[in-house]
Amino acid sequence: MADRTSPKQPPENSLHYGDCLDIVKEWPDEFVDLIYLDPPFNSKEDYNITFRNKDSNGNSEHTSQAKAFTDTWKWDEAAIERVANLKKAARHPARDLIGGLHQILGNSPMLAYISYLAERLAEFRRILKPTGSLYLHCDPTASHYLKVALDTIFGVSNFRNEIIWHYKTGGAGKKQFARKHDVIFFYGKTGNTKFFIPKQKSYTKSKSRRPGVVNYGQGEAEFFEDECGVYNLVNMHDVWDISYIGSTDPERTGYPTQKPIKLLKRIIKASSSEEDLVLDPFCGCGTTIDAAHQLNRKWLGIDITPLAVNFMKDERFSGMDVPVFGIPNDMAAARKLASDNPFDFERWAVSLIRGLAPNEKQVGDGGIDGRGYLVNAPNNHNSELVIAQVKGGRYTPDHVRSFANEITSRNAAVGVLITLEKLTSATAKSTAAELGEISVGAQNYPRLHFWSIEQYFETSPARPPWIPPMVNPLTGEVEKTQTRML
């Protein structure tokens, strides 16, 4: 951990892997101009990544899904400890809030959720400049509690707007009005918040109105005309009609909960200038930082999912030298991650193989830590499924045989066993030989592969295991060609 007496400002235009609370705590005070966060909503929904499997001509054959994350909060040991710590933290701005909500909500998933965000909101306020702003994107599931949290941490006087993002997609129901909006809370850090008033079109129904300048006696207004009629430009309202990203929209990456870039550009233009620094601490597929980059702002992105970090680096900013922090860059760091946080190590290790998505369920799933899908079904097998298992510690021939059984029982076309050091066991190789090969096109591939983090670091560029091409788990497009491991 860095020395908190001398925190270091992160390099601009950089990505950070890990829990945003742990990362931001190491950053200095008052250096960020704008924070937009789209955290989990506590919607009690499962969100899936859609894999669009394609044939050899690039045409969609069918789709399948893998769970990306479960937006369900639990009153567990972590929540108990977090709430207890906040209630004892005499100087934490959310101390009284959490104590009061504990009396109202009891030991509940909602309190687990609000306390999680309260910890982070306090840190976000600390790193904002006095002229800075924060936009928190949520839905009506917990917006009422989140506004109280924001009022407590930022101050009631620093509330600026409750923005309603209205859209036409989804939300139908038989027992309530159709749910067609999200809520975005806009707060300043102080009364000196930077803000540039956006304009919007206001159409007139007057048949006599013509384009040009009109003097109302209290000032002039200029009217314009387009295909929809005659309009005037007025200060933007707090209800925004912006289309949701459709399933066939070229902007869609396939990442769950992706927001339209038009929405983010509006926020960034309103509350920052060129060269200002924009932070998204839950950046997912990176829409916010992409919008900031296009608008000539500096940016920082944080996400707890290595799949998202890799997507941003390889797809959003392909060809750019984007620094990535929090991900091991040598064997010593990889061993430390495996020892200190095995689940983070598993997610990171799986994400190193393009086309594999880390498994959200990290216990009780037969030791499966990742999965993906081949572009084309093998000639001699009726499944495109690829599964992966990660062993960050010691492994035995029994582990190999057990994983081989999982490959067979799940009817997977390919299985990859990822280890820290190279696996050289003759028994393991014999087990792999017993599973045989699959053929895709004119090429044969083993069904069971052994690949290690040691192999990943010893070659540059790193070479993945020799497996058939897979689809990108975020975009559904064909992944870049795998390079054969020699």
C-alpha positions in Angstrom: 0.0 0.0 0.0 1.2 3.5 -0.7 2.1 5.9 2.0 -1.1 7.9 2.7 1.0 10.9 4.0 2.2 11.4 0.4 -0.5 10.1 -2.0 0.4 10.0 -5.7 -1.8 11.4 -8.4 -2.4 8.7 -11.1 -1.3 9.3 -14.6 -3.9 10.9 -16.8 -5.7 8.7 -19.4 -5.1 5.5 -17.4 -7.1 2.4 -16.4 -7.2 0.8 -13.0 -8.2 -2.7 -12.0 -9.7 -3.3 -8.6 -12.2 -2.0 -6.1 -12.6 1.7 -6.6 -12.6 2.3 -2.8 -9.1 0.8 -2.4 -7.7 2.6 -5.4 -9.1 6.1 -4.7 -8.0 6.0 -1.1 -4.4 6.2 -2.4 -5.1 9.3 -4.5 -4.6 12.9 -3.3 -7.2 15.5 -2.4 -9.0 17.8 -4.9 -7.5 16.9 -8.3 -10.6 15.6 -10.3 -13.0 17.9 -12.1 -15.9 15.6 -12.8 -17.0 12.2 -11.5 -19.8 10.1 -13.2 -20.7 6.8 -11.6 -23.1 4.2 -12.8 -22.7 1.7 -9.9 -24.8 -1.5 -9.5 -28.4 -0.5 -9.0 -29.5 -3.1 -6.4 -32.0 -4.2 -9.0 -32.1 -7.9 -7.9 -31.5 -8.9 -11.5 -29.0 -11.1 -13.2 -27.1 -9.4 -16.1 -25.8 -11.5 -18.9 -23.2 -11.0 -21.6 -24.6 -12.1 -24.9 -22.4 -14.2 -27.2 -23.3 -13.8 -30.8 -21.9 -16.9 -32.4 -20.9 -16.4 -36.1 -20.3 -18.7 -39.0 -17.2 -18.7 -41.2 -18.7 -15.9 -43.3 -19.4 -13.7 -40.2 -23.1 -14.2 -40.2 -24.9 -14.7 -36.9 -26.0 -18.3 -36.4 -27.4 -18.2 -32.8 -26.8 -16.5 -29.5 -26.0 -17.8 -26.1 -25.4 -16.1 -22.8 -23.1 -16.2 -19.8 -23.7 -14.4 -16.5 -21.8 -11.1 -16.2 -22.9 -10.2 -12.7 -25.7 -10.5 -10.3 -27.0 -7.1 -9.1 -28.3 -8.6 -5.8 -26.9 -7.4 -2.5 -26.8 -9.5 0.7 -26.5 -8.8 4.3 -23.4 -10.9 4.7 -20.2 -10.7 6.8 -18.7 -7.9 4.6 -21.9 -5.8 5.1 -21.9 -6.4 8.9 -18.3 -5.3 9.2 -18.7 -2.3 6.9 -21.8 -1.0 8.8 -20.1 -1.6 12.2 -17.0 0.3 11.1 -19.0 3.2 9.7 -21.1 3.6 12.9 -17.8 3.8 14.9 -16.0 6.2 12.5 -16.6 9.5 14.4 -15.3 11.7 11.5 -16.9 9.8 8.6 -19.6 12.0 7.0 -22.0 9.0 6.7 -21.7 7.8 10.3 -25.0 9.2 11.5 -26.7 8.3 8.2 -25.8 4.6 8.4 -26.7 4.5 12.1 -30.1 5.9 11.4 -30.7 3.7 8.4 -29.7 0.7 10.5 -32.6 1.5 12.8 -35.0 1.9 9.9 -33.9 -0.9 7.6 -32.4 -3.3 10.0 -30.0 -6.0 8.8 -31.1 -5.8 5.2 -29.7 -6.0 1.7 -30.6 -2.4 1.2 -28.4 -1.3 4.1 -25.6 -3.4 2.7 -26.0 -1.5 -0.6 -26.2 2.0 0.7 -23.3 1.5 3.1 -21.2 0.2 0.3 -21.8 3.3 -1.8 -21.6 5.7 1.2 -18.0 4.6 1.8 -17.1 5.4 -1.8 -19.0 8.6 -2.1 -17.1 10.1 0.8 -13.8 9.3 -1.0 -15.1 10.7 -4.3 -16.0 14.0 -2.6 -12.5 14.2 -1.2 -10.8 13.9 -4.5 -13.1 16.4 -6.3 -11.8 20.0 -6.8 -13.8 22.7 -5.2 -15.3 23.5 -8.6 -16.0 19.8 -9.3 -19.2 17.9 -9.8 -20.5 14.4 -9.2 -23.3 12.7 -11.2 -24.7 9.5 -9.7 -26.7 7.3 -12.1 -29.3 5.0 -10.5 -32.9 3.8 -10.9 -35.9 4.2 -8.6 -35.0 1.0 -6.7 -32.8 2.8 -4.2 -32.8 6.4 -5.4 -34.6 7.8 -2.4 -32.0 6.4 0.0 -29.1 7.4 -2.3 -30.3 11.0 -2.3 -30.3 11.1 1.5 -26.7 9.7 1.3 -25.7 12.4 -1.2 -27.3 15.1 0.9 -25.4 13.9 3.9 -22.0 13.6 2.3 -22.1 16.5 -0.2 -24.5 18.8 1.7 -28.1 19.7 0.9 -27.1 23.1 -0.4 -24.9 21.4 -3.0 -27.7 19.5 -4.7 -28.1 20.7 -8.2 -30.6 18.5 -10.1 -32.4 15.3 -10.2 -32.2 14.5 -13.9 -34.7 12.1 -15.4 -33.3 10.1 -18.3 -36.4 9.0 -20.2 -36.3 6.3 -22.8 -38.8 4.1 -24.7 -37.1 0.7 -24.2 -38.3 -2.0 -21.8 -40.2 -1.5 -18.6 -43.6 -3.0 -19.5 -45.6 -4.4 -16.6 -49.1 -5.6 -15.8 -49.2 -4.4 -12.2 -47.6 -0.9 -12.5 -47.0 1.9 -15.0 -44.3 1.1 -17.5 -40.9 1.9 -16.1 -39.2 4.1 -18.6 -36.6 6.2 -16.8 -33.4 6.3 -14.8 -32.4 8.9 -12.2 -29.2 10.9 -12.3 -28.3 13.0 -9.2 -26.1 16.0 -9.9 -24.2 17.5 -7.0 -21.5 20.1 -6.7 -18.7 19.9 -4.1 -19.2 23.6 -3.2 -21.3 26.5 -4.3 -18.7 27.3 -6.9 -19.5 24.4 -9.2 -18.3 24.7 -12.8 -21.3 24.5 -15.1 -22.0 25.4 -18.7 -25.7 25.7 -19.4 -26.6 23.4 -22.3 -29.3 24.5 -24.8 -32.2 22.5 -26.2 -34.7 23.1 -29.0 -38.2 24.4 -28.0 -40.6 24.1 -30.9 -43.4 26.7 -31.3 -47.0 25.8 -32.3 -47.6 29.4 -33.5 -48.4 29.2 -37.2 -47.2 32.8 -37.7 -43.8 32.2 -36.2 -41.0 32.5 -38.7 -37.2 32.0 -38.4 -35.3 35.2 -37.4 -34.8 37.5 -34.4 -37.9 38.5 -32.4 -38.0 41.2 -29.7 -40.3 40.3 -26.8 -39.7 43.6 -25.0 -37.6 41.8 -22.4 -34.9 40.7 -24.8 -34.4 39.1 -28.2 -35.0 35.5 -29.1 -33.8 34.0 -32.4 -35.9 31.3 -34.0 -34.7 28.6 -36.4 -36.4 26.0 -38.6 -35.7 22.4 -39.3 -37.7 19.4 -40.5 -39.8 19.4 -37.3 -40.8 23.0 -37.5 -39.8 26.4 -36.0 -37.9 26.4 -32.7 -36.0 28.5 -30.2 -33.0 27.5 -28.2 -33.7 27.5 -24.4 -31.8 26.4 -21.3 -32.0 22.6 -21.0 -34.5 21.1 -18.7 -33.9 18.3 -16.3 -35.9 15.6 -18.2 -33.8 14.2 -21.0 -35.2 12.1 -23.9 -32.3 10.1 -25.2 -32.8 6.8 -26.9 -31.6 3.6 -25.2 -29.1 1.6 -27.1 -31.0 -1.0 -29.2 -29.8 -4.5 -29.7 -28.7 -3.8 -33.3 -27.3 -0.4 -32.7 -23.6 -0.2 -33.9 -22.8 1.6 -30.6 -23.7 -1.5 -28.5 -20.8 -3.5 -27.2 -22.9 -6.3 -25.6 -21.9 -5.2 -22.1 -24.8 -5.3 -19.7 -26.1 -1.9 -18.5 -24.2 0.1 -21.2 -25.4 3.7 -21.5 -25.5 5.8 -24.7 -22.5 8.0 -25.4 -24.9 10.9 -26.1 -25.9 10.9 -22.5 -22.4 11.0 -21.2 -21.3 13.7 -23.7 -24.1 15.9 -22.4 -23.0 15.5 -18.8 -19.3 16.1 -19.6 -19.9 19.2 -21.7 -22.1 20.7 -19.0 -19.7 20.2 -16.1 -16.2 20.3 -17.5 -13.9 22.2 -19.8 -11.4 20.8 -22.3 -8.3 19.3 -20.6 -10.3 18.8 -17.3 -10.0 15.4 -15.6 -13.0 13.0 -15.7 -13.3 9.9 -13.5 -15.6 6.9 -13.9 -15.0 4.6 -10.9 -17.4 1.9 -12.2 -16.5 2.3 -15.9 -17.7 -1.1 -17.3 -17.2 -1.1 -21.1 -15.8 2.5 -20.9 -18.5 4.7 -22.5 -17.7 7.6 -20.1 -14.0 7.7 -20.7 -14.5 7.2 -24.4 -16.8 10.2 -24.4 -14.3 12.2 -22.4 -11.5 11.3 -24.8 -13.6 12.4 -27.8 -14.3 15.7 -26.1 -10.6 16.4 -25.4 -10.8 15.7 -21.6 -8.3 13.8 -19.6 -9.7 10.7 -18.0 -9.3 7.9 -15.4 -11.3 4.6 -15.5 -11.7 2.0 -12.7 -13.4 -1.3 -12.9 -13.3 -4.4 -10.7 -13.7 -6.8 -13.7 -10.5 -7.6 -15.7 -12.7 -8.4 -18.7 -13.9 -4.8 -18.8 -10.4 -3.4 -18.3 -9.1 -5.5 -21.2 -12.0 -4.5 -23.4 -11.3 -0.8 -22.8 -7.6 -1.2 -23.5 -7.9 -3.5 -26.5 -11.1 -2.2 -28.1 -12.0 1.3 -27.0 -8.4 2.5 -27.1 -6.8 0.1 -29.6 -3.5 1.3 -30.8 -3.0 3.7 -27.9 -0.4 3.1 -25.1 -2.9 3.1 -22.2 -1.3 2.5 -18.8 -3.1 -0.2 -16.8 -2.6 -0.4 -13.0 -3.5 -3.1 -10.5 -2.8 -6.0 -12.9 0.3 -8.1 -12.4 3.2 -7.3 -14.8 5.6 -10.0 -13.7 5.6 -13.4 -11.9 6.3 -11.9 -8.5 3.2 -9.7 -8.7 1.2 -12.7 -10.1 2.2 -14.9 -7.1 1.3 -12.1 -4.7 -2.1 -11.6 -6.3 -2.7 -15.4 -6.2 -1.8 -15.5 -2.5 -3.5 -12.3 -1.4 -6.7 -12.5 -3.4 -7.3 -15.8 -5.2 -10.6 -14.7 -6.7 -9.0 -11.6 -8.3 -6.2 -13.8 -9.6 -8.7 -16.2 -11.1 -10.6 -13.4 -12.9 -7.4 -11.9 -14.2 -5.9 -15.2 -15.4 -9.1 -16.1 -17.3 -9.2 -12.7 -18.9 -5.7 -13.2 -20.4 -7.2 -15.6 -23.0 -9.1 -13.6 -25.5 -12.7 -14.9 -25.8 -13.0 -16.2 -22.2 -15.2 -14.4 -19.7 -14.5 -14.9 -15.9 -17.3 -16.8 -14.2 -19.3 -14.7 -11.8 -20.0 -17.6 -9.5 -16.6 -18.4 -8.0 -17.6 -21.2 -5.7 -19.9 -24.2 -6.1 -19.6 -24.3 -9.9 -17.5 -27.4 -10.3 -14.2 -25.4 -10.3 -15.1 -23.6 -13.5 -13.6 -20.1 -13.5 -14.3 -19.0 -17.0 -16.1 -19.8 -20.2 -16.4 -18.7 -23.8 -17.7 -19.9 -27.2 -16.0 -20.9 -30.4 -16.8 -19.1 -33.6 -17.5 -22.4 -35.4 -18.7 -25.7 -34.0 -16.1 -28.5 -34.4 -16.5 -31.0 -37.2 -16.6 -33.8 -34.7 -18.3 -32.2 -31.7 -21.7 -30.7 -31.2 -20.8 -27.9 -28.8 -18.9 -24.6 -29.1 -18.4 -24.3 -25.3 -15.0 -23.5 -23.9 -14.4 -23.8 -20.2 -11.4 -22.8 -18.0 -10.2 -23.6 -14.5 -7.5 -21.7 -12.7 -5.1 -23.1 -10.1 -3.1 -20.4 -8.4 -1.5 -22.8 -5.9 -0.4 -26.4 -5.9 -2.1 -28.8 -8.3 -2.1 -32.6 -8.5 -2.9 -35.2 -11.1 -6.3 -35.5 -9.4 -7.0 -31.9 -10.2 -6.3 -32.6 -13.9 -8.5 -35.7 -14.0 -11.3 -33.8 -12.2 -11.1 -31.0 -14.7 -11.1 -33.5 -17.6 -14.3 -35.0 -16.2 -15.9 -31.5 -16.1 -15.0 -31.1 -19.8 -16.7 -34.4 -20.6 -19.8 -33.9 -18.3 -20.4 -30.4 -19.6 -19.9 -31.5 -23.2 -17.4 -28.7 -23.7 -15.5 -28.6 -26.9 -12.3 -27.3 -25.2 -11.0 -27.0 -21.7 -8.1 -24.9 -20.5 -6.3 -25.5 -17.2 -4.5 -22.3 -16.2 -1.7 -22.7 -13.6 0.8 -20.3 -12.1 3.9 -22.3 -13.1 4.3 -24.6 -16.2 2.6 -28.0 -15.8 5.1 -30.7 -16.8 3.4 -33.8 -15.3 3.5 -36.8 -17.6 0.3 -38.0 -16.0 -1.4 -34.7 -16.9 -0.3 -35.0 -20.5 -1.6 -38.6 -20.6 -5.0 -37.4 -19.3 -5.1 -34.8 -22.1 -4.2 -37.4 -24.7 -7.1 -39.6 -23.5 -9.6 -36.7 -24.2 -8.5 -36.6 -27.8 -8.8 -33.8 -30.3 -11.4 -31.7 -32.0 -11.2 -30.5 -35.6 -12.3 -27.1 -36.9 -11.9 -26.7 -40.6 -8.7 -28.4 -41.6 -7.0 -27.9 -38.2 -6.9 -30.3 -35.2 -6.8 -29.0 -31.6 -6.4 -30.9 -28.3 -9.6 -30.8 -26.1 -7.6 -30.3 -22.9 -5.0 -27.5 -22.8 -2.4 -26.6 -20.2 -1.3 -23.0 -20.0 0.5 -21.1 -17.3 1.1 -17.5 -16.2 4.8 -18.3 -16.5 4.3 -18.9 -20.2 2.4 -15.7 -20.5 5.3 -13.6 -19.1 8.1 -15.4 -20.8 7.1 -14.4 -24.3 6.5 -11.0 -25.8 4.0 -10.6 -27.2 2.3 -13.1 -24.9 1.1 -16.2 -26.7 -2.2 -17.8 -25.7 -3.0 -21.5 -25.8 -3.5 -23.0 -29.3 -7.3 -23.2 -29.4 -9.8 -22.4 -32.2 -11.0 -18.8 -32.7 -13.6 -17.6 -30.2 -16.1 -14.8 -30.2 -15.4 -11.7 -28.1 -17.5 -12.0 -25.0 -18.4 -8.3 -25.0 -19.0 -7.6 -28.7 -19.8 -11.0 -30.1 -17.4 -10.4 -32.9 -14.7 -12.8 -33.9 -11.7 -12.5 -31.6 -8.3 -11.7 -33.0 -6.4 -14.7 -34.3 -4.8 -16.9 -31.6 -1.0 -17.3 -32.0 0.2 -20.9 -31.6 2.1 -21.7 -28.5 5.4 -23.2 -29.5 
